Amino acid sequence: MENTAIQLNDVTVRFRIPHEKIPTLQEYAIRWLKRRSVSFSDFNALNNVSFSIKQGATVGIIGANGAGKSTLLKVISRVIRPTYGRVFLRGRIAPLLELGAGFDYEMTGRENIFLNGAVLGFNRKDIASRLDRIVEFSGISEFIDAPIRTYSSGMVARLGFAVATDVQPDILVIDEILSVGDVEFQKKSAQRILQYSNNGSTILVVSHNPSAIKQLCNDVIWLQHGLIKMRGSVDDIINYYSS
């Protein structure tokens, strides 16, 4: 474990899926009070997944929709707990999982920088000292005092990325946000990721874009139906996956 940043041991994430659609919580409560049974089935989004990632590695996660990629990143980011198994992390983690995650859409961009920074573990004084740099990197200075609800999805992604990556994290987790924003910002984001990788950060990237995976990663994990189908060099795995 000395040089290991991330290790998963037999991780399973199980969800309960109702067989019939219940439109409201009220309807569910009525059924429960009347002892009218609601049948469920179990679904394993991840099934006994085990792997380790060395410190400083940049690893891509690929797979079809529903393969378990986002669930895997949420488990690693400690957003959800595994049903079974254990997850070990070394260092501070900065997750970029969903557009707008951790943002209050009624608050301004400036206010959300402080809010999101607090979620990531920074104090107000620290965020204030880095505010101008974050705003400049995001490229949305003229809108920074407007409510987030007025932003486009690309602007939200810019701001979230700028906050989460202003200070180099030990582990950076990115879920399918590199395709948002304009080409210039995508290049700037990729450059920052590569810079952090060269400086020793461990980086996990989920993307459906093979070019982005090839540009950023040297190792790839291919998920299929909650299982690791294959792991190896980026060229080999992308070629198998594409075919």
N, C-alpha and C positions, 0 to 999 in steps of 0.2 A: 504493500500500500504506500510505500514511501514516495514513489514518483507517480502515484495514481491520483488523478483529479476527480474522477467519477467512477463509481463501481456499483453495478446492480447485481444482486443475487436473487435469482428465481422470483422476479417481480411479476405479479399477476394483478391486474385491475379488472374487477368484475362489476358490471352494472346489472340492475334488475329492469327488465323491459316488460311493461304491461301488455297483455294480449289484446285488450280492447281499449279504445281511446276514451279517456275520461276528460271532458272538456275543461272542468274547473275543479279547484280544490274543494269547493262546497259540495259538488257532486260526489267527490271521493269520500268526504266526511259522512255524507248521508248514507252512502253504501256501507261504510264501515259501521255506523250506528245501527243500521238495519241488518247487520251481519250478512250482507250480500257480498259474497266473495269476489275478489278481483284477482285473477290469475296472472302470474308473472313467469317469465323465463329468464335465465341467467345468460349474460353475454360477456365474454372475456375480451375486453379491448386490448389487453396485453396478456400473454399466456406464458409464464415461466421464462421471462426474458432475463438473460444474464450476459453482461459484458463489462469490460473495464476500458477506460480511456486515460492515456497518460497525460501528465501535465504538459501544456504547450501544443497539444494536437488540435487540428481543425478537422472535425468529422462531419460529414454530410449524412442526413437521414432522408431516405427516399422511399417511395411506395405509393400505391394508388390511394384514392380517397377512401377513408375507413380502415386503413391498414394499421392505425394506432400511433401514427407519428406525433400528433398533437398531444395525445394522452401521455406518451412517453416523455415529452418535454415538460408537461405539467407535473408529472411525478418527480422528475429530476429537479424542477424548480420549486418543489414542495408546495405547489398549489393544491394538489390532491394527494392523498395517501394511498399507497398500494394496499390492495386487499390482503395479499400475501407477499412475502419477500422483504428485502431491505435495500435501502439506497444509501450510499456513502459519498459524501462530497468533501473536498478540501478547498477552502478559501471562500471568498465573497462571490456570490452569484448575481448576475444582472440578467433577468429574463425579459425578452421582448416577444410575448406570446400572441397577443391580439391587438389589433388597432384600437387605441383608446383605453386599453386595460389600465386601471388605476387613475383614470381621468374622471373629473366631474364635468359634465357637458354644459352645466349652467355657469361654471366659473370661467374666468378668462384664461388665456394661454399662460400669462404670467403667474396667475394664482396656481394653475395646475403644475407649473414647474416646481413650485414649493411642495405641493401635495404629492406629486410623483416622486420627488426627491426624498420626502419623508418615508414613503413606502419602501424605497430602496435603502433606507437606513441612514440618510444624511440629516444633519441638523440644519436649522433655518439659517444660521450664520454662514455655514459652509455653502449652502445653495446660493445665498445672496452674493457671495464672493465669486461665484461662477456663472451668475445669471447672464451677464452680457455675452460671455463666450458661448453659452448654450443657445441663446437667441440668434447670435450671428451664424452658428453652424446650421441651425434649423432653416434659416433663410426666410422666416416669416415675420420679421421685425415689425412690419407695418400692420400686422393683424394681432400682435401679441397681447393687446388689451381688449380684444373682442372675445365673446364667449366661444368656447370650443364647439358648441352646436352649430356655429356658422362656418366651421372649417370643412374643407373637403377631406376625404379619407387620406389623400396624400399629405396634406398639411398635418393631420393628426399623427401620421406615421413619422414625419420629419421631426416633430416635436418630441414624440416618445423616444425615438432613436437618439436624438441629441441629448436628452436628459440621462438616459440609461448608460450611454457610452462616453459621457464627458470625462469621467475618471476611469482609467483602465481597470476592469474587473478581473478577478482570478478566473471566473467562468462566465462566458457570454453565451446565452441561449437565444436563438433567433428562429421564429416560426413564420416563414412565408411572408415577410414584410419587405424583402428586397426588391420586389416587383412593383411596389407602389412608388409614387412620386415621379418626377421627370428623370430623364437620362442623366443629367448633370448630378442630381442628388444621389442616384443609384451608384454612380462612379465614386462620389465622395464617401458614401457609406462603405462601399467595398474597400476603398483605400484605408479607411479607419480600421476596418476589421482585419485587413492584412497587416497593418501596423501593429495592432495589439497581438496578433498571432506571432509576428516576428519578435515581439517583446515578451513572449512567454505566456500569454493568456490561452486558456483552453476554450475552444469555440465549437458549439454545435449549431448546425444550420439545417433547417427543413426547407426544402424548395422543390417545386415541380419543374424548375428551370435547369436542365442539365448543364448549360453554359455557366450558370452561377455556381453550381456545385464544383465544376471543373476548375473554375477560376479561384475558388476559395479553399477547397478541401484537398487533402491527400489520402483520405481514408473515408470509406462510405459504408453505412449500414443500410441494408435493404430489408424493410419490414413488409410482411404480407400476412394478413388476417391475425395480427397481434403476435406474430412469431418473427424471429430473425431468419429470413430466407437465405441471406448471403452477406458476408462482410469481406472487404478487401480493398485493393487499390481503386482509386477513383475511375481510371480508364476502364479497367476490367468490369467493374460493377455497372457503370453507366452503359457500357456496350451490351452486357447481358440484359439489363433492364429495358433498354430501348428496343431490343430485338424481341 
